[in-house]
Amino acid sequence: MTKQIVIIGAGPAGLIFSLLSSTSNNSISLVESRPVFERKNDKRALALSASSRYILEKIDIWNDIEDKIIPIKSIHTSQKGTFGRSKLSADEFNTEALGYIVTYGDLIVALEEKIMAQKKITLFYETKVEKIDEIKEDKQKIICHQASKLLTLDCNLLVLADGGHSRIDGLSIAREEKIIDHLAIVTQVYSDKPHKNIAFERFTSSGPIALLPNHQGAYSLVWTGPKDKINDLVALDKNNFLKALQEEFGERVGQFESCEKRVSFSLVQSSIVTVHNKNVVAIGNAAQIMHPVAGQGLNTGLRDALSLSELIINNKIIQTSDELIKNYLESRKIETESMLKITEGLTTLFTNDFIGINKLRGLALAILDCTPILKKKFVQKMSYGK
């Protein structure tokens, strides 16, 4: 008996989940509110771990995007004004790369082309979910608007993959949120030296600065810090912004010469405590939002997608959604909670400027750098979530 799965949100987590689940006997519908052109032209840098590469290979996407991916060969972590730094190299772990960078748009294009090439998944663009009606215990009706048309979808399992942003009538979710009172600024920056596939994390009194190697010698910049500081940086003209970045980051990557448009957004850490609706489950940022300091939000979300899809395929059909969701939540609980704790701990350690904490941060980096077993455990956790 064929059952119907509706996925709200066709970002990476939603698209990948749909492809992973397409070998089941179920009907799959994806509902996405954003326009096609906006998604495909999104130049945000996504950091992929080894586990994410495995998932993309599993759905036969990796070869399609390999020429658009920048491997991270080493990661250099340091702190302004104090001793202590850590350097991780792919060579010391006998691996091809410590991670990979791909733009959001390039990944979306490859995933959607794969979906269009087969018939099992229906993708509804520019469609906003307005309401969920429960028809009976094992079935729901999803009411959407597509342009001026009303669209109704029946489903036995509703998967939220919308980043937690949607407000849907009839959907009741309890979340635990921690407001960090920080902003992140993201942009592309260019220096006068090639990046050599090195990623940098620099901790400063104004917040962590991450530089991720990208195409055409560019770095994708993620600079997080207190709202007032980040708002001041956004307000600067291009030359003064680059000057401020140079002053905080130093000259490890040479002289910053130019940057693209800067975008800022608020930071929050949150996780779902309870979904009160039957037959509803969340994956990715819809389930948990992490501070970007460790770059683990997307990778955790893709492992969510893999775990849920494996349960569905192993059941062949969705016989009881309650049991399926219970098994899924149990399978993800330990990793998700540990990742949230690690992220929160890193956020506390590296975004505060209490007296003496600079020395503690420097010591932590020095200990990591000279302790191979700690390095190995850290890389394994960031690569596979284990």
Secondary structure in CASP SS format (residue, H / E / C, confidence):
PFRMAT SS
TARGET T0000
AUTHOR 0000-0000-0000
METHOD secondary structure of the structure
MODEL  1
M C 1.00
T C 1.00
K C 1.00
Q E 1.00
I E 1.00
V E 1.00
I E 1.00
I E 1.00
G C 1.00
A C 1.00
G C 1.00
P H 1.00
A H 1.00
G H 1.00
L H 1.00
I H 1.00
F H 1.00
S H 1.00
L H 1.00
L H 1.00
S H 1.00
S C 1.00
T C 1.00
S C 1.00
N C 1.00
N C 1.00
S E 1.00
I E 1.00
S E 1.00
L E 1.00
V E 1.00
E C 1.00
S C 1.00
R C 1.00
P C 1.00
V H 1.00
F H 1.00
E H 1.00
R H 1.00
K H 1.00
N C 1.00
D C 1.00
K C 1.00
R C 1.00
A E 1.00
L E 1.00
A E 1.00
L E 1.00
S C 1.00
A H 1.00
S H 1.00
S H 1.00
R H 1.00
Y H 1.00
I H 1.00
L H 1.00
E H 1.00
K H 1.00
I C 1.00
D C 1.00
I C 1.00
W H 1.00
N H 1.00
D H 1.00
I H 1.00
E H 1.00
D H 1.00
K H 1.00
I C 1.00
I E 1.00
P E 1.00
I E 1.00
K C 1.00
S E 1.00
I E 1.00
H E 1.00
T E 1.00
S E 1.00
Q E 1.00
K C 1.00
G C 1.00
T C 1.00
F C 1.00
G C 1.00
R E 1.00
S E 1.00
K E 1.00
L E 1.00
S E 1.00
A C 1.00
D H 1.00
E H 1.00
F H 1.00
N C 1.00
T C 1.00
E C 1.00
A C 1.00
L C 1.00
G E 1.00
Y E 1.00
I E 1.00
V E 1.00
T E 1.00
Y H 1.00
G H 1.00
D H 1.00
L H 1.00
I H 1.00
V H 1.00
A H 1.00
L H 1.00
E H 1.00
E H 1.00
K H 1.00
I H 1.00
M H 1.00
A C 1.00
Q C 1.00
K C 1.00
K C 1.00
I E 1.00
T E 1.00
L E 1.00
F E 1.00
Y C 1.00
E C 1.00
T E 1.00
K E 1.00
V E 1.00
E E 1.00
K E 1.00
I E 1.00
D E 1.00
E E 1.00
I E 1.00
K E 1.00
E C 1.00
D C 1.00
K E 1.00
Q E 1.00
K E 1.00
I E 1.00
I E 1.00
C E 1.00
H E 1.00
Q E 1.00
A C 1.00
S C 1.00
K E 1.00
L E 1.00
L E 1.00
T E 1.00
L E 1.00
D E 1.00
C E 1.00
N C 1.00
L E 1.00
L E 1.00
V E 1.00
L E 1.00
A C 1.00
D C 1.00
G C 1.00
G C 1.00
H C 1.00
S C 1.00
R C 1.00
I C 1.00
D E 1.00
G C 1.00
L C 1.00
S C 1.00
I E 1.00
A E 1.00
R E 1.00
E E 1.00
E E 1.00
K E 1.00
I E 1.00
I E 1.00
D E 1.00
H E 1.00
L E 1.00
A E 1.00
I E 1.00
V E 1.00
T E 1.00
Q E 1.00
V E 1.00
Y E 1.00
S E 1.00
D C 1.00
K C 1.00
P C 1.00
H C 1.00
K C 1.00
N C 1.00
I E 1.00
A E 1.00
F E 1.00
E E 1.00
R E 1.00
F E 1.00
T E 1.00
S C 1.00
S C 1.00
G E 1.00
P E 1.00
I E 1.00
A E 1.00
L E 1.00
L E 1.00
P E 1.00
N C 1.00
H H 1.00
Q H 1.00
G H 1.00
A E 1.00
Y E 1.00
S E 1.00
L E 1.00
V E 1.00
W E 1.00
T E 1.00
G E 1.00
P E 1.00
K H 1.00
D H 1.00
K H 1.00
I H 1.00
N H 1.00
D H 1.00
L H 1.00
V H 1.00
A H 1.00
L C 1.00
D C 1.00
K H 1.00
N H 1.00
N H 1.00
F H 1.00
L H 1.00
K H 1.00
A H 1.00
L H 1.00
Q H 1.00
E H 1.00
E H 1.00
F H 1.00
G C 1.00
E C 1.00
R C 1.00
V C 1.00
G C 1.00
Q C 1.00
F E 1.00
E E 1.00
S E 1.00
C E 1.00
E C 1.00
K C 1.00
R C 1.00
V E 1.00
S E 1.00
F E 1.00
S E 1.00
L E 1.00
V E 1.00
Q E 1.00
S E 1.00
S E 1.00
I E 1.00
V E 1.00
T E 1.00
V E 1.00
H C 1.00
N C 1.00
K C 1.00
N C 1.00
V E 1.00
V E 1.00
A E 1.00
I C 1.00
G H 1.00
N H 1.00
A H 1.00
A C 1.00
Q E 1.00
I E 1.00
M C 1.00
H C 1.00
P H 1.00
V H 1.00
A H 1.00
G C 1.00
Q C 1.00
G H 1.00
L H 1.00
N H 1.00
T H 1.00
G H 1.00
L H 1.00
R H 1.00
D H 1.00
A H 1.00
L H 1.00
S H 1.00
L H 1.00
S H 1.00
E H 1.00
L H 1.00
I H 1.00
I H 1.00
N H 1.00
N H 1.00
K C 1.00
I C 1.00
I C 1.00
Q C 1.00
T C 1.00
S H 1.00
D H 1.00
E H 1.00
L H 1.00
I H 1.00
K H 1.00
N H 1.00
Y H 1.00
L H 1.00
E H 1.00
S H 1.00
R H 1.00
K H 1.00
I H 1.00
E H 1.00
T H 1.00
E H 1.00
S H 1.00
M H 1.00
L H 1.00
K H 1.00
I H 1.00
T H 1.00
E H 1.00
G H 1.00
L H 1.00
T H 1.00
T H 1.00
L H 1.00
F H 1.00
T H 1.00
N C 1.00
D C 1.00
F C 1.00
I C 1.00
G C 1.00
I H 1.00
N H 1.00
K H 1.00
L H 1.00
R H 1.00
G H 1.00
L H 1.00
A H 1.00
L H 1.00
A H 1.00
I H 1.00
L H 1.00
D H 1.00
C C 1.00
T C 1.00
P H 1.00
I H 1.00
L H 1.00
K H 1.00
K H 1.00
K H 1.00
F H 1.00
V H 1.00
Q H 1.00
K H 1.00
M H 1.00
S H 1.00
Y H 1.00
G C 1.00
K C 1.00
END
